[in-house]
Amino acid sequence: MLIVGREVGQSVIINDDIKVTVRQCGSNLKLTIVAPKNIRISPIKQDPIKPINLKKTERKIGETMLIGDNVKIAMLQTQSGLLRFAIDAPKEISIFREEIYKKQTKELIS
């Protein structure tokens, strides 16, 4: 499990195609998850009769989301503009802060 602290506007990239960004909505900090249409995003404790297939959604503190089949994100706390969340994923799934991901991508292209 990886615990990440991100400020408003900062993101984490999961497996090259999922972007998790901290957003501010009024005085609340939330996470926005953007993923390809074929990747399911759903609450961990969802009603199995009503599946949720959201592609871009905002999450609140205390919620845990399942992305795809094996990545879990749990919102832990906020502290003066900083949102802490936990990402639980298999070791073979890459997780990068967006600024590091962009830097590595530029180095690979050069």
ZAKOL-70391 format. One record per residue: z, x, y of N, C-alpha, C in turn; residue in three letters; residue number from 1. Coordinates in Angstrom, 1 decimal, decimal comma. Atoms other than C-alpha are relative to their C-alpha. Example, Ala and Ser with C-alpha at 12.3 -4.5 7.8 and 13.67 -1.06 7.14 Angstrom:
% residues 2
+--------+--------+--------+--------+--------+--------+--------+--------+--------+------+-----+
!   n_pz !   n_px !   n_py !  ca_pz !  ca_px !  ca_py !   c_pz !   c_px !   c_py ! code ! pos !
+--------+--------+--------+--------+--------+--------+--------+--------+--------+------+-----+
!    0,0 !    0,9 !   -1,2 !    7,8 !   12,3 !   -4,5 !    0,0 !    0,9 !    1,2 !  ALA !   1 !
!    0,0 !   -0,9 !   -1,1 !    7,1 !   13,7 !   -1,1 !    0,8 !   -0,8 !    1,1 !  SER !   2 !
+--------+--------+--------+--------+--------+--------+--------+--------+--------+------+-----+
This chain:
% residues 110
+--------+--------+--------+--------+--------+--------+--------+--------+--------+------+-----+
!   n_pz !   n_px !   n_py !  ca_pz !  ca_px !  ca_py !   c_pz !   c_px !   c_py ! code ! pos !
+--------+--------+--------+--------+--------+--------+--------+--------+--------+------+-----+
!    0,0 !    0,8 !   -1,2 !    0,0 !    0,0 !    0,0 !    0,0 !    0,9 !    1,2 !  MET !   1 !
!    0,2 !   -0,7 !   -1,3 !   -1,0 !    1,2 !    3,5 !    0,6 !   -0,9 !    1,1 !  LEU !   2 !
!   -0,5 !    0,8 !   -1,1 !    1,0 !    0,1 !    6,5 !   -0,7 !    0,6 !    1,3 !  ILE !   3 !
!    0,8 !   -0,4 !   -1,1 !   -1,1 !    0,2 !    9,7 !    0,5 !   -0,6 !    1,3 !  VAL !   4 !
!   -0,3 !    0,5 !   -1,4 !   -0,2 !   -0,2 !   13,4 !   -1,2 !    0,1 !    0,8 !  GLY !   5 !
!    1,2 !    0,0 !   -0,8 !   -3,1 !   -1,2 !   15,6 !    0,4 !   -0,8 !    1,3 !  ARG !   6 !
!   -0,1 !    0,7 !   -1,3 !   -3,2 !   -2,3 !   19,3 !   -1,1 !   -1,0 !    0,2 !  GLU !   7 !
!    1,0 !    1,0 !   -0,3 !   -5,2 !   -5,1 !   20,8 !   -1,4 !    0,6 !    0,1 !  VAL !   8 !
!    1,3 !   -0,6 !   -0,1 !   -8,9 !   -4,4 !   20,3 !   -0,3 !    1,0 !   -1,0 !  GLY !   9 !
!    0,2 !   -1,0 !    1,0 !   -8,4 !   -1,8 !   17,6 !   -0,3 !   -0,6 !   -1,3 !  GLN !  10 !
!    0,4 !    0,5 !    1,3 !   -9,8 !   -2,2 !   14,1 !    0,2 !    0,9 !   -1,1 !  SER !  11 !
!   -0,1 !   -0,8 !    1,3 !   -9,6 !   -1,0 !   10,5 !   -1,3 !   -0,5 !   -0,7 !  VAL !  12 !
!    1,2 !    0,3 !    0,8 !  -12,8 !   -0,8 !    8,4 !    0,4 !    0,2 !   -1,5 !  ILE !  13 !
!   -0,4 !    0,0 !    1,4 !  -12,3 !   -1,6 !    4,7 !   -1,4 !    0,0 !   -0,8 !  ILE !  14 !
!    1,2 !   -0,1 !    0,9 !  -15,0 !   -0,5 !    2,2 !   -1,3 !   -0,1 !    0,7 !  ASN !  15 !
!    1,2 !   -0,1 !   -0,7 !  -17,7 !    0,0 !    4,8 !   -0,5 !   -1,4 !    0,6 !  ASP !  16 !
!    0,6 !    1,3 !   -0,4 !  -18,3 !   -3,8 !    5,3 !    0,9 !   -1,1 !    0,5 !  ASP !  17 !
!   -1,0 !    0,9 !   -0,5 !  -15,1 !   -5,5 !    6,3 !    0,7 !    0,6 !    1,2 !  ILE !  18 !
!   -0,7 !   -0,5 !   -1,3 !  -13,6 !   -5,2 !    9,8 !    1,1 !   -0,9 !    0,3 !  LYS !  19 !
!   -1,2 !    0,7 !   -0,3 !  -10,1 !   -6,2 !   10,6 !    0,5 !    0,4 !    1,4 !  VAL !  20 !
!   -0,2 !   -0,3 !   -1,4 !   -9,4 !   -6,4 !   14,3 !    1,3 !   -0,7 !    0,6 !  THR !  21 !
!   -1,1 !    0,6 !   -0,6 !   -6,2 !   -7,0 !   16,3 !   -0,5 !   -0,7 !    1,3 !  VAL !  22 !
!    0,4 !    0,8 !   -1,2 !   -6,7 !   -9,8 !   18,9 !    1,2 !   -0,6 !    0,7 !  ARG !  23 !
!   -1,1 !    0,6 !   -0,6 !   -4,5 !  -11,3 !   21,5 !   -0,4 !   -1,4 !    0,4 !  GLN !  24 !
!    0,2 !    1,4 !   -0,3 !   -4,3 !  -15,1 !   21,8 !    1,2 !   -0,5 !    0,8 !  CYS !  25 !
!   -1,1 !    0,3 !   -0,8 !   -2,1 !  -16,0 !   24,7 !    1,0 !    1,2 !   -0,1 !  GLY !  26 !
!   -1,0 !   -1,0 !    0,1 !    1,1 !  -14,1 !   24,1 !    0,2 !    0,5 !   -1,5 !  SER !  27 !
!   -0,1 !   -0,3 !    1,4 !    0,5 !  -13,9 !   20,3 !   -1,1 !    1,0 !   -0,4 !  ASN !  28 !
!    1,0 !   -1,0 !    0,6 !   -1,2 !  -11,0 !   18,4 !   -0,4 !   -0,6 !   -1,4 !  LEU !  29 !
!    0,5 !    0,5 !    1,3 !   -3,4 !  -12,0 !   15,5 !   -1,0 !    1,0 !   -0,5 !  LYS !  30 !
!    1,1 !   -0,8 !    0,6 !   -5,9 !  -10,4 !   13,1 !   -1,2 !   -0,9 !   -0,2 !  LEU !  31 !
!    1,3 !    0,6 !    0,2 !   -9,5 !  -11,3 !   13,0 !   -0,7 !    0,8 !   -1,2 !  THR !  32 !
!    0,7 !   -0,6 !    1,1 !  -11,3 !  -10,6 !    9,7 !   -1,4 !   -0,4 !   -0,1 !  ILE !  33 !
!    1,4 !    0,3 !    0,1 !  -15,0 !  -10,3 !    9,6 !   -0,6 !    0,7 !   -1,2 !  VAL !  34 !
!    0,5 !   -0,6 !    1,3 !  -16,7 !   -9,8 !    6,2 !   -1,4 !   -0,7 !   -0,3 !  ALA !  35 !
!    1,2 !    0,6 !    0,4 !  -20,1 !  -10,4 !    4,7 !    0,2 !   -1,4 !   -0,7 !  PRO !  36 !
!   -0,1 !    1,4 !    0,5 !  -20,8 !  -14,1 !    3,6 !    0,4 !    0,0 !   -1,5 !  LYS !  37 !
!   -0,3 !    0,1 !    1,5 !  -20,5 !  -13,2 !   -0,1 !    1,4 !    0,4 !   -0,3 !  ASN !  38 !
!   -1,4 !   -0,4 !    0,3 !  -16,9 !  -12,0 !    0,3 !    1,0 !   -1,1 !    0,4 !  ILE !  39 !
!   -1,0 !    1,1 !   -0,2 !  -14,2 !  -14,7 !    0,0 !    1,2 !    0,5 !    0,8 !  ARG !  40 !
!   -1,3 !   -0,2 !   -0,7 !  -11,3 !  -14,7 !    2,5 !    0,8 !   -1,2 !   -0,1 !  ILE !  41 !
!   -0,9 !    1,1 !    0,2 !   -8,4 !  -16,9 !    1,6 !    1,4 !    0,3 !    0,0 !  SER !  42 !
!   -1,4 !   -0,2 !    0,0 !   -4,7 !  -17,4 !    2,0 !    0,5 !    0,3 !   -1,5 !  PRO !  43 !
!   -0,5 !   -0,2 !    1,3 !   -2,7 !  -16,1 !   -1,0 !    0,5 !   -1,2 !   -0,7 !  ILE !  44 !
!   -0,6 !    1,3 !    0,5 !   -0,8 !  -19,4 !   -1,4 !   -0,9 !   -1,2 !    0,3 !  LYS !  45 !
!    0,9 !    1,1 !   -0,3 !   -3,9 !  -21,6 !   -1,1 !    0,1 !   -1,1 !   -1,1 !  GLN !  46 !
!    0,1 !    1,1 !    0,9 !   -4,2 !  -25,0 !   -2,8 !   -1,3 !    0,2 !   -0,8 !  ASP !  47 !
!    1,2 !   -0,3 !    0,8 !   -6,7 !  -24,3 !   -5,7 !   -1,0 !   -1,1 !    0,1 !  PRO !  48 !
!    0,9 !    1,1 !   -0,1 !   -8,3 !  -27,7 !   -5,1 !   -0,8 !    0,1 !    1,2 !  ILE !  49 !
!    0,6 !   -0,2 !   -1,2 !   -9,2 !  -26,8 !   -1,6 !   -0,3 !    1,4 !    0,3 !  LYS !  50 !
!    0,3 !   -1,5 !   -0,3 !  -10,8 !  -23,3 !   -1,6 !   -0,5 !    0,2 !    1,4 !  PRO !  51 !
!    0,4 !   -0,3 !   -1,4 !  -11,2 !  -21,7 !    1,8 !   -1,0 !    1,2 !   -0,1 !  ILE !  52 !
!    1,0 !   -1,0 !    0,0 !  -14,3 !  -19,7 !    2,3 !   -0,4 !    0,4 !    1,4 !  ASN !  53 !
!    0,2 !   -0,3 !   -1,4 !  -14,0 !  -18,3 !    5,8 !   -0,6 !    1,4 !    0,2 !  LEU !  54 !
!    0,6 !   -1,3 !   -0,2 !  -16,1 !  -15,5 !    7,1 !    0,5 !    0,7 !    1,3 !  LYS !  55 !
!   -0,7 !   -0,5 !   -1,2 !  -14,4 !  -15,0 !   10,5 !    1,1 !   -0,9 !    0,3 !  LYS !  56 !
!   -1,2 !    0,9 !   -0,2 !  -10,9 !  -16,2 !   10,9 !    1,1 !    0,8 !    0,6 !  THR !  57 !
!   -1,2 !   -0,7 !   -0,6 !   -7,7 !  -15,4 !   12,8 !    1,2 !   -0,3 !   -0,9 !  GLU !  58 !
!   -1,2 !    0,1 !    0,8 !   -4,4 !  -14,8 !   11,0 !    1,2 !    0,2 !    0,9 !  ARG !  59 !
!   -1,2 !   -0,1 !   -0,7 !   -0,8 !  -15,0 !   12,2 !    1,1 !    0,8 !   -0,8 !  LYS !  60 !
!   -1,1 !   -0,8 !    0,6 !    2,4 !  -13,0 !   11,6 !    0,6 !   -0,8 !   -1,2 !  ILE !  61 !
!   -0,6 !    0,6 !    1,2 !    3,9 !  -13,7 !    8,1 !   -1,0 !   -0,4 !   -1,0 !  GLY !  62 !
!    1,0 !    0,4 !    1,0 !    0,6 !  -14,7 !    6,5 !   -0,5 !    1,2 !   -0,8 !  GLU !  63 !
!    0,6 !   -0,9 !    0,9 !   -0,9 !  -12,9 !    3,6 !   -1,4 !   -0,5 !   -0,4 !  THR !  64 !
!    1,4 !    0,4 !    0,3 !   -4,7 !  -13,0 !    3,0 !   -0,5 !    0,8 !   -1,1 !  MET !  65 !
!    0,7 !   -0,7 !    1,1 !   -6,8 !  -12,1 !    0,0 !   -1,5 !    0,1 !    0,5 !  LEU !  66 !
!    1,4 !   -0,3 !   -0,3 !  -10,2 !  -10,5 !    0,8 !   -0,7 !    0,4 !   -1,2 !  ILE !  67 !
!    0,6 !   -0,2 !    1,3 !  -12,5 !  -10,6 !   -2,1 !    0,9 !   -0,3 !   -1,1 !  GLY !  68 !
!   -0,8 !    0,3 !    1,1 !  -10,8 !  -10,3 !   -5,4 !    1,3 !    0,9 !   -0,1 !  ASP !  69 !
!   -1,2 !   -0,9 !    0,2 !   -8,3 !   -7,4 !   -4,9 !    0,5 !    0,7 !    1,3 !  ASN !  70 !
!   -0,5 !   -0,6 !   -1,2 !   -7,6 !   -6,6 !   -1,2 !    0,9 !   -1,0 !    0,6 !  VAL !  71 !
!   -1,0 !    0,9 !   -0,6 !   -4,4 !   -8,1 !    0,3 !    0,4 !    0,5 !    1,4 !  LYS !  72 !
!   -0,5 !   -0,4 !   -1,3 !   -3,5 !   -8,0 !    4,0 !    1,1 !   -0,9 !    0,4 !  ILE !  73 !
!   -1,2 !    0,8 !   -0,4 !    0,0 !   -9,1 !    5,1 !    0,4 !    0,5 !    1,5 !  ALA !  74 !
!   -0,5 !   -0,3 !   -1,3 !    1,0 !   -9,3 !    8,8 !    1,5 !    0,2 !    0,0 !  MET !  75 !
!   -1,5 !   -0,3 !    0,1 !    4,4 !   -7,7 !    9,2 !    0,7 !   -0,2 !    1,3 !  LEU !  76 !
!   -0,8 !    0,1 !   -1,3 !    5,5 !   -7,5 !   12,9 !   -0,9 !    0,3 !    1,2 !  GLN !  77 !
!    0,6 !   -0,5 !   -1,3 !    4,5 !   -7,1 !   16,5 !    1,1 !    0,7 !    0,8 !  THR !  78 !
!   -0,9 !   -0,8 !   -0,8 !    6,0 !   -4,6 !   18,9 !   -0,7 !    0,4 !    1,2 !  GLN !  79 !
!    0,6 !   -0,3 !   -1,2 !    5,0 !   -4,4 !   22,5 !   -1,5 !    0,3 !   -0,1 !  SER !  80 !
!    1,5 !   -0,1 !    0,1 !    1,2 !   -5,0 !   22,0 !   -0,5 !    0,7 !   -1,2 !  GLY !  81 !
!    0,4 !   -0,6 !    1,2 !    1,2 !   -3,4 !   18,6 !    0,2 !   -0,9 !   -1,2 !  LEU !  82 !
!   -0,1 !    0,8 !    1,1 !    0,6 !   -5,3 !   15,4 !    0,0 !    0,9 !   -1,3 !  LEU !  83 !
!   -0,1 !   -0,8 !    1,2 !    1,8 !   -3,8 !   12,1 !   -0,4 !   -1,0 !   -1,2 !  ARG !  84 !
!    0,4 !    0,8 !    1,1 !    0,1 !   -5,0 !    8,9 !   -0,1 !    0,9 !   -1,2 !  PHE !  85 !
!    0,1 !   -0,8 !    1,2 !    0,0 !   -3,9 !    5,3 !   -1,3 !   -0,4 !   -0,7 !  ALA !  86 !
!    1,2 !    0,2 !    0,8 !   -3,1 !   -3,4 !    3,2 !    0,2 !    0,5 !   -1,4 !  ILE !  87 !
!   -0,2 !   -0,4 !    1,4 !   -2,8 !   -3,4 !   -0,5 !   -1,4 !   -0,1 !   -0,7 !  ASP !  88 !
!    1,3 !   -0,1 !    0,6 !   -6,0 !   -2,3 !   -2,2 !   -0,1 !    1,1 !   -1,1 !  ALA !  89 !
!    0,1 !   -1,1 !    1,0 !   -7,1 !   -0,3 !   -5,2 !   -0,4 !    1,3 !    0,6 !  PRO !  90 !
!    0,2 !   -1,4 !   -0,5 !   -7,4 !    3,5 !   -4,7 !   -1,5 !    0,2 !    0,3 !  LYS !  91 !
!    1,4 !   -0,3 !   -0,2 !  -11,2 !    3,4 !   -4,9 !   -0,6 !   -0,7 !    1,2 !  GLU !  92 !
!    0,5 !    0,7 !   -1,3 !  -11,5 !    1,1 !   -1,8 !    0,4 !    0,9 !    1,2 !  ILE !  93 !
!   -0,3 !   -0,8 !   -1,2 !  -11,8 !    3,1 !    1,4 !    0,5 !   -0,8 !    1,1 !  SER !  94 !
!   -0,5 !    0,6 !   -1,1 !   -9,8 !    2,2 !    4,4 !    0,1 !    1,0 !    1,1 !  ILE !  95 !
!    0,0 !   -0,9 !   -1,1 !  -10,3 !    3,8 !    7,8 !    0,3 !   -0,7 !    1,3 !  PHE !  96 !
!   -0,1 !    0,5 !   -1,4 !   -9,2 !    3,3 !   11,4 !   -1,4 !    0,1 !    0,5 !  ARG !  97 !
!    1,4 !    0,1 !   -0,5 !  -12,4 !    2,3 !   13,2 !   -0,5 !    1,3 !    0,7 !  GLU !  98 !
!    0,4 !   -1,2 !   -0,7 !  -12,5 !    5,4 !   15,4 !   -0,3 !    1,2 !   -0,9 !  GLU !  99 !
!    0,3 !   -1,0 !    1,0 !  -12,3 !    7,7 !   12,4 !   -1,2 !   -0,3 !   -0,8 !  ILE ! 100 !
!    1,2 !    0,4 !    0,8 !  -14,9 !    5,7 !   10,5 !   -1,3 !    0,3 !    0,8 !  TYR ! 101 !
!    1,1 !   -0,2 !   -0,9 !  -17,3 !    5,9 !   13,5 !   -0,3 !    1,5 !    0,1 !  LYS ! 102 !
!    0,1 !   -1,5 !   -0,1 !  -16,7 !    9,7 !   13,8 !   -0,6 !    0,5 !   -1,3 !  LYS ! 103 !
!    0,5 !   -0,5 !    1,2 !  -17,4 !   10,3 !   10,1 !   -1,4 !   -0,5 !   -0,2 !  GLN ! 104 !
!    1,3 !    0,5 !    0,1 !  -20,5 !    8,1 !   10,2 !   -1,0 !    0,8 !    0,8 !  THR ! 105 !
!    0,8 !   -0,8 !   -0,9 !  -21,9 !   10,1 !   13,1 !   -0,2 !    1,4 !   -0,6 !  LYS ! 106 !
!    0,1 !   -1,3 !    0,6 !  -21,2 !   13,4 !   11,3 !   -1,0 !    0,0 !   -1,2 !  GLU ! 107 !
!    0,9 !    0,1 !    1,1 !  -23,1 !   12,2 !    8,2 !   -1,4 !   -0,2 !    0,4 !  LEU ! 108 !
!    1,4 !    0,1 !   -0,5 !  -26,1 !   11,2 !   10,3 !   -0,6 !    1,2 !    0,6 !  ILE ! 109 !
!    0,4 !   -1,3 !   -0,7 !  -26,2 !   14,5 !   12,2 !   -0,5 !    1,0 !   -1,0 !  SER ! 110 !
+--------+--------+--------+--------+--------+--------+--------+--------+--------+------+-----+
